[in-house]
Amino acid sequence: MNCTRKVKIIATVGPSCSDVAILARLVDAGVNVFRMNFSHGSHAEHEARYRAIREVEARTGNPVGVLVDLQGPKLRLGVVPGEEMAISPGQKLRLGLESEAAGEASLIPLPHPEILAVLKAGSTLLVDDGRVRLEVEACDGKEALVTVIAGHRLSSRKGINIPDIELPIASMTDKDRRDIEYALQAFEVDWVALSFVQRPEDIAELRAVVGDEVAIMAKIEKPSALQRMEEILDLVDGIMVARGDLGVELPPEKIPGVQKTLVQQCRGRGKPVVIATHMMDSMVSAPVPTRAEASDVANAVYEGADAVMLSAETAAGQFPVESVAMMARIIDEVERDPLYKTLLDSARPSHEGTPADAICAALREITRVIASAATVNYTSSGFTSFRVARERPNSPILSLTPSITIARKLTLVWGVCCVLVDAYDDQTSVDALVSQAAAIAQAMGLASRGDYLTVSAGLPLGEPGRTNMLRIVTVK
C-alpha cells in the first residue's frame, strides 16, 4: 500500500481494463478508486467488473473504492432532415417537438417539451459541445425561433446545453433509478456520483434512494449548481468538477477560476473534491501525455484536490496502465516540491469551534514542529479522517477502522491510508490504542524506533463525530 502519495487516482473501468490481471496492474500503478460509468455497458458487464475489482482487493489486502457514476439526463436534438444540414451565422431556424416535426422539413426536431416550456428570448442553445451556438428570438412553449450565432453544420442527435436557464428536469432519470437500485442490490457501493446537479433537491432525491450508508458525490457541470453551491455542499459527501459539460456551458477562460474556487470550498467543508474530464485525453492513443495535460494534472494537485480522474484513458484507451503510472509520477513530483506545501498552508481553511477541529489543528502544528512519521487516527465513521485530511498535515494519515465500508469510502480522501483493525469497545484503554498504532505504523514501514507519531481518536470509541483525544508517541 502506498501511504506516501497524498492525492488519489480514480480510473474508469471499461473494455480496456475489465479482467482481474489488468485491474491488478492498475492498482499496482497507483489506482485507489475504480469508477463504473453507467452511461455505457450492461448491468451484467458492470457486475462482472465489480467482482473482478473485489478479487483484486482481496489479493492485495488493501481497500479499493468503487464509484458508481450515473448517466443523468441526456438532452439531444432529434433526427435532422437528411441527418445533417448546412447552416450559417445569421440564419433563422425553427425548433419544435419531434411529433410536430414529422413531415415538416423546415422544423428541426427538439424532443424536449420541458426545454421549450422555459426557453425565452435571449436564451442560448449550445449544440454538439458548443460547436453550434443558437440564440432564441422567440418561443411560445411549443416552437422556438432561433438565430445561428456560430456553426456550419447541424447533425442529428447531437447533445444540447442550455447554460443560462435552470431546467425543470430532475438530475436522476428513470434509467438512473433503475441503475442505482440494481447496483445497491448487486454491489457494495462506496460512492455514487449524480450527474446534471442543478439544485440541492437533486441530492435529496438520490439520498432518499441510497440512504446514509452510501457516500454521494455531486458532479458539477451546470452553472446553476455554482449559484447554490453552499446548499449543495450541505447535503453531499464530496463533489466532482466535471469539466466536460461545465466547459461547454461556461466560457473557457472561467473554468480554471471555478475549479480553484470549488477546491477551496470543499476543503473548507472537509469534503473531498475530484478533478475530472480530459486530464490526459491524448493517452487514449499515445503512450505519453501532452505537456499541457501534464501541467493540468499538476495544477489540480497544487490546488489541493483530493483526487484526479482518468476516463477514456483507462476505460477504452490503448495505454491504461501507462496512463495511471504517468498520473502517479506527476502527483509524486508535485508532492516533492516545497512549493506544494507552501500553497496548501496558504489556503488553510478556518476552523469550526469544535473539539474535533481543535484537535486536528493542533495535530497539524505538531506534525510540522516535530516532523512526526505518521498521523494515526482511529475512526468508526470516517469523521476523524475527513477532518484530519482537511488540515493537509505533513505526515501520512494512517486511519485505523474496523469497517471495510469506511475504509473503502476513505480511499478517495487526500492523504488517508486505511488499515482494518479488530472492532474495539469502550473498555479499550488509550495505552492499548497507542501501542497498536505504533505497531501498525512500524509494520507498514511508516515509522522506526525513535520516531514520533501523533495518535488521535474519539472517546468513547465507536461514537461517530467525537474526535477528542490526541497523543504524541515515541516509537519503541
Order of alpha helices (4+ residues) and beta strands (2+ residues): beta-alpha-beta-alpha-beta-beta-beta-alpha-beta-alpha-beta-beta-beta-beta-beta-alpha-beta-alpha-beta-alpha-alpha-beta-alpha-alpha-beta-alpha-beta-alpha-alpha-alpha-alpha-beta-alpha-beta-alpha-beta-alpha-beta-beta
